[in-house]
Amino acid sequence: MKIPFISLLATLGSAFAAQVNILGINDMHADIDNLPQLATFLKAERAADPDVLLLSAGDNRTGNPYVDTGDTPGLAMIQLMNKLGFDASTFGNHEFDSGLAILRSCLGAANFPFICANVAATDGEPLKVAPYCIFERDGVRIGVLGLVQTGENGLPDAHPDKCKGLQFRSPFTTVQDYADLRRKCDVLILLTHLGFEDDLKLAKLFPEADAIVGGHSHTRVDKEHREGDVIVTQTENKVKYITRLTFEVENGKVLSKKSELIPLRHLEKDADMQAAVDKVKNNPFMLRRLTTVSTPIKHREGLGCLMADAMRAAVGTDIAIVNIGGVRQDSFPAGPFCVADCYRLDPFGNKIVTLKLTGRELIDFLNAVPSSDHHGAPCVSGMRYKATKPAGELKAMQITEITLADGTPIDPEATYTMATNSYLMSTNPVLPADPGTTQPLDGADALMKYLENKPAIDYSSTSRVEVTILP
């Protein structure tokens, strides 16, 4: 029987089915020592499927001194990502850590597009970023829409001064402008840096998506998680895992989809990528030994107290306060403490600010820090305090007792000198009357100055904060 031409095309089309593989990773934080294992994995994946798509959900940088310092912070990570063959990335909040000019330099060096729909430049010069991209793999159109988180101040979780010249919209408002993107593609991915809980919220708001490749909260999604029919993924941080998404597509429709979390660190290191990493790390200044850690520091607060002590010693104030979110390592082993470790611990370059304040202003300032830092109780030097907070709540704290280091109670009416960082002075919702004086030193500078004349340090049991969790 003669089959009409149109019917023949329909018959052939219905027989066509394609498998699309997408790899997603997030919050690499310039953990370049693990990129050789990632390279080994990618070579095997591309041998099996040359069309596999590789996406990053942001925070590619900030966390490694060899990437975060120099004339163009972040550039080395972009160059390594070029070598790894990334197809696209969205912005994380830490992509903005060095300001707009550095961001533009990094964007210009990338061989892959940055995708983010809720950011725009306001200085009159275009920003090299697309709201979305559509990739074609084996005849299948894959739409990728990028979104970055915004906080209560309308900015990502970065120093506000570093976001000057940029304008952000709520990701939840922005995504609704792209409902018609579904018609332009066969598979629709949201590439986000919002955090897992907000990704779940986004999936309910935008069920048109097939999957969300997310980041920001450093959540490890071990088993496939669906919100409705939207797969929501995240791979913890620092190149420990990668997610493989697999879609079966026929005639422009997704027939099936699945996700799998794959560990990376057990893999052998790719020699070519290792050579590229070694070249980035060829910096003798970073290897200069400052002191020795005599006993392992197994808790984050101990490292925060070290940072606060260094800050207070550098400027000679009565007390010092460091937000726990600014402490970028959870522990530190016994052994040498080098210049590079200062930048690992405090990579942001936030300047030290000194000011005078009353005891009452100090209490109000401390109580308010968790609402802007989002990581919990701040670390201190020259003082101790006790506080309460509701279970599961990082943004609320109430001080119940506060003293100087010698046990003398803080007098609400007395005046004290304080050192803190410029990030807290820009973001804390409750500030003292004194706007403070910005010092030339940043946190890493203070650490180097503090440690270089100490034969050894021991912060293994140092704790100056006692927080009671309320039911």
N, C-alpha and C positions, 0 to 999 in steps of 0.2 A: 504494500500500500504506500502510495506517495504521501509523505508527510509534509504539510505546509512549512515554508521556510521559517515563519515566526514560531510555529510549534516546535520545529527542530532546534531553534536557538534556546527555547525554553527548556526543552529536554536536556540539551547539553549543559545549560546553566544549572539545572537542578542537580546534575551529577557532580558539579564542581564543589569541593569542600577543601578548605585550607586550614592548616594549623599554624597559629601565630604564637610565638614565644616572646615574652617580655621579661626582662630582668630589672629588678628595682632594689636600690640600696639607699640608705639615708644616714645623715649625721656621721659622715666619715671623720670629721674634725681633724683632717690632715694627719691621720694615723698612717703615715707613709710607710712605716716598717711592715705593715700588713698588705701593702699593695702588690708585692710580688706573688703572694698567694692568690689574690684576686685575679692577677694576670694569668696564672696557671688555670684557674677555673674558666676564665673567659675564652682562652684558647680552645679548651675542650668543648665548650658550648658552641663556639663558632664553627668548629670542625663538624659538629652534628647539625647545626643550623646556621648557615652564613647570614641569614636575614634577622637573627635575634636582635631585639631592640634593648638598649641599655640606658636606664634612666636613674637620675639621682634626685632625691627629694630634699636636697639642700643641707646647709651647714657642712659644706665641703671643707671649709677651712676653720681656723681657730682651735688650737690645741697642740700645735707642734712648733717649737721655736724656729726651726729651719724654714718653715712656711710663713710664720706670722711676723717675722722681722725682715729688715732689709728695705730697699727703696720702694718696692712694690709688694707689700704683704699680700699673701694669697696667690701670687702669680705662679709660684712653684707648683702648687696643687693643681692649678689649671693646666699647666704644662704636662703634669703626670696624668691627668684625666684625658688630655688629648692623646697621649700615648696609649692609654687603655681603650680608647675608642668609644667614649661616651657619646650617646646620640642626643641627649638633652638633660638639662637640670633645671629645677626651679630654685628660687632664692630661699635660703634659710635666714633666720634673724642674724646669724653671724656673718653672712656675706656682706653686711653693712658695717662691720666693725672698724674699718679704716676710712670711712667716708666715701663721698660720691666720686671724687677724682680717681682714687685707687680702684673703686668698683668698675669705673669705665675702662680703666687699663686692663683689668682682668677680663672683662667682657670682650674687649677687643682682641685679646690673646686666645680666646676660646675657639676651637674648631667645631664647636657644637652650640646650638642655640640655648639661651636661657629663656625659660617660659614662665611668665607670671602675669596674671590678668589684673591684679589689684595694686599695682605700683606704677607710678609715672614720675618723670622728672619735671621740676617746676622752674628750672633755670633757663629755659628756652632752647636747650640743646637736647636733641632726642636721646633717649636711652635705648641701647641696643638690646631690647627684650621684646618678645612676642607674647601676647596673651595666651595663644595656643599654637600648636603646630599639628599638621596632619602628615603622617608618614605612611608610605605604602609598602607593604610587605606581601609578596606573593599574590598580588591583586587585591589585597585587603587594605582598606583605609583605616588607619589607627589615629584617632584624635587624642591629643594630650593637652589638657588645660592646666595651667599652673596657678597656685595660690599660696601666699605666705600669711602667717598669723599676724594679727594686730592685737595690742593690749588695750587697756582702759584708756590710755593716752592717745590711741589711734595709730601707734607706731609698733613695729616689731620689738621684741625684747632685745634691744640694743641701746647704746648710749644715744640719747636724743640728738646730741650735737653731730653724731656721725650720720644721722638721717636727714640733715639739712639739704635742701634742694630736691627732696623726694616727697611725694604725696602718696598716701596709702588709703585704700578703702577697705571696709570690712569684707573678708572673704565670703561671708554668708550672703551679703547683699550682692556682691559682684557675680557670684556663680549663677544667680538667677538671670543675668543678662545673656547667658550662653546656653539657654535651653534648646535653641535651634541647632546647636553644634551636633546634636545626635543625628540630624538628618544628613550631615555632611560626611559622616564616617560610619564605619561598620563596627568598630570597637572604640569605646570612649573611656579614657583613663583620666582621672584627676590626680595630678602630681602635686602633692600638698606638703606644706610645712606648718601644720596646725597643732599637732598632738593627737593621740589616739582617740580620746573622748570627743574632741571636736570633729574628728573624721567621722565618727559614728553619727554625730549630729548632722554633718554635711551629707552623709549617705541618705539620711531620711529626707533631707531637704531637696536633694538632687538625685532621685532614683534613676534618672536617665543614664547615669554612669554605670559602666560594667565593673570597674574596680577603682580603688583609691590606693595609690602608692604614696604612703605618708611618712612623716618624720616629726621631729621636735621633742616628743616626750620620751624618746629612747626606749620605746616599748618593744619587746620581743614577742611577736605574734607567732607562736609555735605551730598552732594548728589553724587550718583555714577558718577565717572568721567572716561571716556574712551579716550585713545589716540589710534586711530585706533580701534583695538579689544582688546587692553590691558587695563584692569582696573588699575587705579592708586589710591592708598589709602594713607591716613595719618591721625593721630588721635590727632593732636595738641601736647600737652605735659602734664607731671605731672599727669598721670593716671586720666584724665578727661573723656576720651572716649576709646572705643575699636571698632575695625572693625570686622564684621563677613563676610567672603567670602563664598559663597555657589556655588558649582559646581555640575552639573549633568553630569555624565560620563557614556558612553556606548561603549563597545568594544574598550577601549583605546582612545576614542575621547570625547572632551568636547562638550556636546550638548547645555548647557546653563550655564551662570555664572552671579552672581550678588553680590553687596556689600551693606552693611548697617552699618552706624555709630551709635553706641549705647552709650548713656551717662551712667556714672557709679556712680557719686557722690551722687545721690539721694538714693542709695541702703543702706540697713542696713549693719552694720559692722559684719563680721564673727568673732565670739568670739575667736576661736582658732588662727586665724591670728592676731587678736588684741593683744593677749597675747604674740605672737612672736615679734610683733612690740614694745610692751611695754618693753620687755626684752632688745631689742637693745637700747632703749632710757633710760635705767636705768644708767644714768651718771650724778651725781650731779654737776661735774665741769661745764658741759655745761649750767646748769640752774642758775649759779651765775649771779646775777643782776649787771650790770655795771653802767647804768644810766637810765633816763626816757626820752622818746620822748614826748615832751609837746604837739605838734600839729602833726597830721598825715602828713607824707611826701608822696605826691601823684604823684611825678614824679621821674623818674630814675636819672635825672641829679642831683637832690638834694642829693640823696644817693651817687652819684659819687663824688660830692663836699665834702661830709663827709669823704669818703675814701681818697681823695687827701689831705684834711686838716690833717687827721691823719698821713698820710705818711710824709708830710712836717714837722709836729711837731716832729715826731719821730727822724728825722735826721737833722733838723735845716737848711733846704735849703731855697733859695729865692722863689722857685716855685715848684710845683709838678704836674704831669700829670698822669691821669688814663684813660685807654681806656674804652669806654662805654660798650664794650662787656664783660669786666671784672666785671661789676656791675650786679650781678646775681639776684637782686630783682627789681621789677618795682615800688614798693611802700612799705611803712612801717606805721603801725597804731600807734596811740598814746598809750603810755604805756611803760612797761619795755623793756629795751634793754639788752639782756643777752649775755653771751659768745657764745652760740650757734648761735645767730644772726650774730656775726662777721664772723663765718664760712659760714653761709648761704649767706651773702652778698659777701664774698670773699673766695671761697672754694678752690682756685687753689694752694695756697702755694707758689706763685711767690715771690721771694726775692725782696727787695727794692734795687735799684741801684742809686747811687749818682754820679754826674758828673758836670763838668764845661763846659759851651758852650756860644757862642756869641749870641746876639739877632738874628742875621741872621740864625744861626744854629737852634735856637729855632723855628723860623717861619717855616723853612723847615721841621723840625721834626714834628711839629704839623700838617702841611698840609699833611704829608705822612701817619699819623696814620690811617685814614679811609681805606686806600688801603690795610693795613694788618689786621686791626681789623674787617672790614666788617660790622660794626654796627653804624657808624656815627661819629659825632664830639666828641672828647675826653673831659673829665671833668678835671678841673684844680683847683689849689689852689695858692694864692698869685698873681693872675693875672686875666685878663678878655680878651676876644677877640670876634670879629665879623668876620663872614665868609659867603661865598656864596657856593651853590652847586646846580647842576642840579636836577630837579624834578625826583624822583624815583631812584636816584643814591646815594648809601651809601659809595662808594669807592673813591669819589672825593670831595675835599674841597679846597677853596681858601680863605686865611685870608685877610680881608680888613682893619682891625684895631686891634691893640693889645697893652695892657697897663698892668702895674703892678696894684695891688689891689687899690693903692691910686690914680690911674688915670695917673701916669707918663708913657708916651709912652716908649715902649721897644726900646732901642737904638741898631740898627743892629751891631754896632761896640763894644758895651759894653759886659762885661762878667758877667754871672749869674750862680748861682748854682741851680741845678735841681735834683729832685727825681722822679723816675718813677719805673716801675716794670721790672723784668727780661724778661717777655714775650715780651714786646715792644722792649727791647734792642736786642732781638733775632730775631724779625720778621719785624720790621719797615724797609722799603727799603732805608730810608734816615737817617743816623746816624751822630751825631757830631764827631769831631776828637777825643775827649776824650772817650775812651771805658768805662769809669766809674769804680766805686768800688762797688762790691756787699756787701751789709750789711747783718748781721745775721738775721735781722727781716724780716718777710713776711708781707703781707697786713693785715691779720687777727691779727697778733701780734701788729701791729701799731694801729689798731682800739681799741683793748683791752686797750692798754697803754693810748690812747688818751681819752677814755670814762670813765675809772674807777674813775677818780677824778672830774667828772662833775656831779652835781646834776641833771641837765636836759639839753637837746639840742633841738634846733628848726631849722630845715633845710627846713621847709615847703615852704618858698618862695625863697630859695637860688638858684640863677641862674647866671652863669658867662660866658655863651656862648650865642651868638645871631647868628643864622644861617638864612640867607635869601635864600629861594628856588627860583631858576631861572626857567623861563618857558622852 
